[in-house]
Amino acid sequence: MLLILCLQVAIVPGDNKYIEKVREAQLGMEIPNVVCVDAKGLELEDDHLHLTTKSQVQLGHMLADAYLQHFGPSEPNSHAAP
């Protein structure tokens, strides 16, 4: 059986008219093997649309943490060589 894992980022920037409705749908998803990481609070560029480089790095850490928390080994070092 093929197991597909998905990490989704809940958006922050964009049209303020619908942003909370979109975020509500993204954060409320309950789909097997799909984890949503919330980008709210990360610093945006002056265009108020794109994340700064620092925020992109921080988001990368957040995605890695989410992956390990939800899809990583159940025991530390369970993949370590004997």
Beta strands, then each sheet from edge to edge (+ up, - down):
strand 1: 6-10
strand 2: 34-38
sheet 1: 1+ 2+
end
